[in-house]
Amino acid sequence: MSDIEIRWQHVDFAQLSGREVFDMLRLRQAVFIVEQNCPYPDIDNADIKGSHLLAWQEGELIACSRLLGPGITYPNPSIGRVATAASHRGGGLGRRLMERSIALISQAYPDQAIKIGAQHYLEKFYMSLGFQTQSDVYLEDGIPHIDMLRPAKTQ
């Protein structure tokens, strides 16, 4: 991870500026559509219903995630659209992004498990963050995925 400071921003969709929305969608397009050769729509109606965690470095968006309350995509609160710029991978930024995402969702919904639809190749990474596999592998937009659940913390 670079020594240059990261600025974290957590906001509801309506609070994002036009430029911030553009940068977020550009990063997600680069990761989910171009890199993964996945010609499926990334933008959906859930974006406007959730909040977004953005990581900025020197004015560049380097990572993002989408945080959704219960009942939007799953019965549980969820984290999705987790993306890290290719130029910033391998230094722990993805873990920091997920740790912050988990903390924010857990604060907002303290007694609820968190559900994710994870790309199968990231199963061990998400398990290291407390998620447990809940499904067999299935194809979503042509990419192998699994459903995972992180139990709510009990006092």
N, C-alpha and C positions, 0 to 999 in steps of 0.2 A: 504494500500500500504506500502510495506516495506521501511524502511529508507535508504536502500542500493540504491545508485544512478543507474538510468537507462541510458544506452547509446543508443541514437537513431541514426539509420543509414538509409539514403534514397539513393538508388542507382538504376541505370538501371540494368537489368538482367545480361548483359555482364560484368558488373563491380564486380559482386559477385564472391567470391572465391568458389572453389569446396566445401570447408567445410561449407561455408555460405549457399550454395544451399542445401547441405545435411541437415543442421539443419532446414532450412525453410520447406523443404519437409517432414522431420520427424515430425515437429510440426503439419503441416497441416494433415498428415496421422493420427496422434494421435487424433486430434480433429474431422476431417470430416469423416474418415473411421472407426476408431476403436470406439471412444466414441459414435458417432451417428449411429453406425452399418449400414453404408452406403457403400456397396461394389461397388462403381462407381469410375471411374478414376477422380482424382483430378488434375493431371498434364494435361495441354492442351497447344496448341500453343500460347495462349495469354501470358503465363509467359514470354516468350522471347521477346515479343513486349512491355512490360510494365516496370514500375519501381516498387520497393518494399520498403516498410517501415518496418524496423526491430527494435525491442526493445530487448536489451541485458542487462542482469544483472549477474555480476560475471561470464562472459563468456558463459552464457546459454541464448539461444533464448527463450524469454518469451511471445512474441507477434509478429504478422506480418500482413501486408495487402498488397494487390496488387493494383496499380494505373494504369489505362489504359486510353489512349487518345481516342478521338472520333473516331468511326468507327471500333474499334477492336472487342468489344462484343456488343456494343449498338451505336446508332448514337451519343450519348452524351459521354463525359468522364465518367468514372465509377471507383468505388472502390469495390473490391471483395476479396475473400479468406481471410477474416478477422478472425484471430484466436488468442486466448489467451490461454496459457498453463493452465491446470486445477489448478495447484498449485498457480496460480497468479490471480485467479478470485475473484470478490467480493470487490476489493479495488479501483476500478475506472480506472484500466489500460485500459480496453476496450474503455472507454469514451475518455481517453487521446489519444489512438491510433487512434480512429475515428476523433477526433478534429484535430490532426496533419495531417491525411490523407486528410480531407476536405480542410485544409489550403493549402496543397501542390497542390492538384488538382485545387483549386480556383486560386492559383497564376499562374499556368501554363495555365489555360483556364478561364480567369476572367469573360468572358461574357457568359458562358455556364452553363446550369443546370447540376447537377451530378446525374447519374442514378445508382441504385443498385438493385440487385435481392436479397431481404432479406428473411431470414427464418421468417415465419409468427409469431412465438412466440416472436421475437425481434421487432415487429412493433412499440410498444410504445417507446422503446429505441431509434430507429432511428427517430421517430417523434420528440423526445426531442432534436435531433440534427438538426432539420429543414427539414427533409424529409417528403414528403406527399405521401400517398398511391395512386398508379396509376392503380392498377389491382385488380381483384378478386384473391382469393387464388388458386394456381395451384401447382401441384406436380412437383418437379424437383429432379431427382434421389431418388424418394420415400419420399421426405421431403416437407411439405407444405411451399410454398414461396409466396411472393408478390413482385411486381415491385414498387419501390419508386423513387421519384424524388425530389431533393433539388434545388429549383429555384436559378438562378444566382443572386448574390447581385447586386442591381442597385445603382448607386451613388446618 
